[in-house]
Amino acid sequence: MASSATISSPQPEAEAGPAKVHASQVSSIKVFAESNGASLIPSTYHSITDLHHDDATHDLAPSIPVIDFSLLTSHHHHVKALHQLGMACANWGFFMLTNHGIPENLMEELMNKSHEFHDLPMEEKKEFADNDPLSPIRHGTSFCPQAENVHYWRDYLKTLTFPQFNFPHKPPGYREVAYDYSHKIRAVARKLLEGISESLGLESNSIIESTGFDSGLQLFVVNLYPPCPQPHLALGMPSHSDLGLLTLLMQNGIGGLQVKHDGKWVNINPLPNCLIVLLGDQLEVLSNGKYPSVLHRAILNNADTRISVVLSNGPALDKEIGPVVELLDKEKPLFKSMKYRDYFQVKQKTRLSDKCSLDEIRLHAQQ
């Protein structure tokens, strides 16, 4: 696991590196880093202001929840697995998923092809330049440069893979592998949502039907975080929660993911061949705050390239998402309803900052 370096004091302005560079001037941080060759990063990428940024803990590693998918789908172990799933959702908002049934060779092939895509010359990726959050295929850098005061050390490919499948036609074979993987991920996510519904005391199909999941939006994101000369000053992604219901993530063996638990950042070292499952904002809304979306971020290192493949599985775009009615018999709603399309566009165009988008639809402060 790559960890962030110790910050002893803020860097003086004289050491800020090259002149301020706006991300709109950088089409790829990978290309920028490789061509620049400097030991200092532009001050516009200084996204860390907390001198205790590196105070992540490994102490909680033994308590990180692990859900065995095969037990969740087993008749004999279903009840126990449901209890474990509910505890993971309520206490962590995230878990590792083992025995999920997705072939390891498919995951390896997808990771290899993802690396190939990011290694393509920029000329070959220009046709996918990010212009709109609902464009079916987008390639870009940072998160939302036009809304940011500081930028993030990552390049991305974002595609909409459901209900219509969109994906780049290069490198050869990438589209086919991504299609297979995205469908398998949707099947896993669907079964997890059934279990989550049951753990809330609802019918197993409650969340599926209320969100229109079977025609819901799937966002397929491939992140690349190049080595950063000053990883103690920059982030790959800042603290944020994800939109949608469930995000399923895998990475290339290079650490960098941290989740926030009980006010502390926790380094996540995934088990072999597992998937990382992160609860999204719409699941927090549907559960009326019982299952909160998890804050997480991507830290950097100065030696290795990290790649993560992240699939966000959400409601249908035109569905109005609010707390499930059955949960409101004995409690007040904590969130107002909002069309997922509107939430998606706001989230994709807004500067990432913890749960700022979710806070906009929060009705009551949670105790």
KEFIVEX-212844 format. One record per residue (C-alpha): x, y, z. Coordinates in pm, whole numbers, padded with zeros to 5 digits, always signed. Example, Ala and Ser with C-alpha at 12.3 -4.5 7.8 and 13.67 -1.06 7.14 Angstrom:
2
+01230-00450+00780 +01367-00106+00714 
END
This chain:
367
+00000+00000+00000 +00146+00330-00100 +00110+00577+00181 +00130+00953+00184 +00449+01119+00297 +00484+01311+00620 +00412+01682+00600 +00638+01876+00830 +00543+02224+00716 +00367+02397+00426 +00585+02448+00120 +00698+02809+00079 +00567+02990-00223 +00914+02998-00375 +00901+02620-00402 +00559+02608-00559 +00709+02468-00877 +00606+02573-01226 +00376+02870-01277 +00012+02806-01202 -00128+02562-01453 -00503+02530-01494 -00632+02182-01568 -00805+02319-01878 -00452+02364-02017 -00367+02001-01935 -00537+01735-02144 -00364+01454-01952 -00180+01467-01620 +00002+01150-01729 +00141+01325-02036 +00212+01639-01835 +00402+01448-01567 +00602+01247-01821 +00693+01548-02036 +00752+01796-01755 +01004+01590-01563 +01013+01837-01275 +01055+01749-00910 +00796+02010-00809 +00430+02012-00909 +00230+02320-01017 +00081+02508-00723 -00264+02463-00877 -00234+02093-00785 -00161+02166-00419 -00488+02017-00294 -00369+01927+00056 -00394+02193+00324 -00429+01964+00626 -00093+01914+00794 -00227+01586+00938 -00314+01452+00594 -00091+01150+00645 -00251+01047+00974 -00421+00742+00823 -00450+00430+01033 -00383+00063+00972 -00514-00029+01318 -00869-00081+01193 -00768-00324+00918 -00886-00633+01112 -01233-00481+01157 -01287-00386+00791 -01604-00573+00688 -01576-00861+00442 -01892-01000+00283 -01883-01345+00125 -02115-01316-00175 -02158-01693-00197 -02306-01698+00155 -02545-01417+00070 -02683-01628-00215 -02687-01947-00007 -03013-02070+00141 -02844-02207+00453 -02633-01901+00535 -02855-01625+00396 -02987-01489+00728 -02642-01462+00885 -02501-01302+00569 -02787-01049+00566 -02703-00949+00922 -02335-00903+00830 -02433-00701+00522 -02661-00472+00723 -02391-00414+00987 -02132-00329+00718 -02369-00083+00550 -02472+00086+00876 -02131+00104+01041 -01889+00149+00751 -02081+00231+00432 -01834+00007+00254 -01710-00354+00247 -01489-00597+00062 -01678-00854-00142 -01528-01200-00188 -01646-01503-00389 -01843-01272-00620 -01821-01508-00916 -01653-01273-01163 -01362-01462-01322 -01017-01342-01215 -00887-01366-01572 -01163-01129-01689 -01067-00877-01421 -00699-00905-01518 -00775-00862-01888 -00989-00556-01818 -00711-00402-01611 -00456-00469-01884 -00678-00313-02151 -00745-00013-01925 -00372+00044-01898 -00344+00016-02276 -00615+00279-02322 -00440+00530-02099 -00114+00459-02282 -00265+00553-02619 -00128+00876-02771 -00341+01180-02687 -00424+01224-03055 -00610+00893-03044 -00815+00999-02740 -00910+01351-02849 -01241+01233-02994 -01348+01143-02639 -01275+01486-02485 -01509+01558-02192 -01769+01820-02284 -02083+01723-02093 -02166+01498-01792 -02416+01297-01995 -02188+01246-02296 -02170+00868-02337 -01787+00855-02354 -01561+01110-02185 -01187+01132-02138 -01036+01404-01923 -00824+01498-01626 -00881+01607-01263 -01258+01605-01188 -01436+01921-01302 -01164+02177-01386 -01403+02464-01454 -01549+02438-01102 -01221+02376-00918 -00985+02606-00735 -00728+02327-00720 -00691+02023-00941 -00638+01651-00889 -00361+01424-01011 -00564+01181-01222 -00677+01109-01576 -01006+00934-01639 -01222+00756-01889 -01594+00779-01809 -01854+00592-02009 -02224+00523-01971 -02259+00146-02004 -02625+00096-01910 -02909+00109-02013 -02721+00161-02343 -02366+00033-02369 -02113+00290-02482 -01739+00233-02489 -01428+00328-02688 -01347+00111-02986 -00977+00114-02897 -00753-00052-02801 -00871-00369-02979 -01070-00599-02755 -01127-00340-02480 -01494-00283-02566 -01575-00655-02558 -01403-00716-02224 -01569-00407-02071 -01913-00521-02195 -01874-00860-02029 -01746-00712-01704 -02011-00439-01682 -02294-00691-01718 -02147-00919-01454 -02106-00623-01218 -02471-00525-01265 -02580-00875-01172 -02370-00864-00854 -02497-00515-00768 -02858-00627-00820 -02820-00920-00583 -02651-00696-00324 -02940-00448-00345 -03186-00730-00283 -02991-00824+00029 -02969-00460+00141 -03347-00427+00100 -03403-00732+00317 -03158-00608+00580 -03369-00291+00608 -03680-00501+00672 -03816-00444+00321 -03916-00683+00046 -03612-00800-00149 -03725-00620-00465 -03815-00293-00292 -03505-00091-00387 -03486-00250-00732 -03843-00146-00815 -03849+00195-00646 -03533+00306-00826 -03603+00152-01165 -03269-00026-01127 -03330-00263-01418 -03316+00039-01650 -03083+00234-01422 -02772+00426-01513 -02434+00256-01492 -02128+00480-01501 -01804+00300-01588 -01493+00495-01478 -01129+00406-01535 -00898+00621-01323 -00524+00654-01376 -00306+00812-01106 +00051+00862-01233 +00345+00884-00993 +00350+01230-00836 +00681+01401-00743 +00520+01553-00432 +00250+01311-00315 +00229+01488+00022 +00093+01800-00151 -00159+01656-00398 -00448+01414-00414 -00574+01184-00686 -00927+01253-00567 -01041+01457-00266 -01273+01345+00012 -01612+01272-00146 -01902+01032-00155 -02027+00868-00475 -02355+00923-00651 -02581+00629-00722 -02664+00321-00517 -02354+00101-00515 -02005+00158-00651 -01798-00153-00722 -01424-00097-00751 -01115-00296-00837 -00755-00174-00866 -00422-00286-01011 -00255-00381-00684 -00119-00034-00610 -00266+00113-00293 -00417+00457-00261 -00779+00418-00154 -00873+00552+00189 -01217+00554+00350 -01326+00762+00646 -01449+00572+00951 -01526+00728+01289 -01346+01044+01185 -01025+00865+01081 -00885+00787+00739 -00832+00415+00694 -00594+00267+00436 -00768-00003+00234 -00561-00301+00122 -00802-00519-00078 -00801-00895-00042 -00690-01083-00355 -00954-01086-00630 -01211-00906-00414 -01429-00612-00511 -01456-00299-00301 -01819-00196-00255 -01892+00167-00163 -02243+00284-00071 -02364+00579-00277 -02565+00890-00196 -02894+00756-00331 -02874+00457-00098 -02831+00693+00196 -03141+00880+00078 -03349+00566+00022 -03257+00423+00363 -03335+00761+00524 -02985+00784+00660 -02960+00432+00801 -02699+00328+00546 -02478+00634+00484 -02265+00678+00176 -01897+00659+00264 -01642+00937+00233 -01331+00823+00052 -01034+00968-00133 -00736+00865-00347 -00387+00940-00220 -00075+00933-00436 +00276+00793-00440 +00594+00894-00622 +00688+00556-00769 +00398+00360-00917 +00100+00419-01142 -00230+00325-00982 -00533+00229-01192 -00881+00175-01053 -01184+00052-01244 -01497+00189-01081 -01858+00109-01176 -02132+00322-01023 -02471+00153-01038 -02759+00394-00996 -03133+00448-01041 -03305+00522-01370 -03236+00883-01470 -03600+00991-01458 -03679+00829-01122 -03757+01055-00829 -03542+00928-00543 -03644+00989-00182 -03668+00785+00139 -03853+00455+00097 -04211+00510+00212 -04217+00197+00432 -03934+00340+00642 -04127+00658+00720 -04399+00498+00934 -04218+00589+01256 -03971+00856+01148 -03955+01179+00953 -03784+01198+00615 -03428+01327+00634 -03404+01404+00263 -03621+01562-00001 -03682+01375-00325 -03490+01461-00639 -03476+01317-00990 -03161+01115-01036 -03088+01294-01365 -03079+01628-01182 -02862+01492-00901 -02624+01329-01148 -02572+01651-01344 -02525+01862-01031 -02273+01615-00886 -02073+01592-01207 -02051+01970-01248 -01980+02064-00885 -01647+02084-00707 -01601+01769-00499 -01615+01838-00128 -01724+01567+00115 -02106+01533+00084 -02185+01883-00044 -02433+01759-00307 -02615+01535-00060 -02629+01815+00196 -02828+02021-00055 -03124+01782-00026 -03089+01707+00345 -03399+01814+00542 -03292+01750+00902 -02952+01730+01065 -02884+01373+01162 -02817+01317+01527 
END
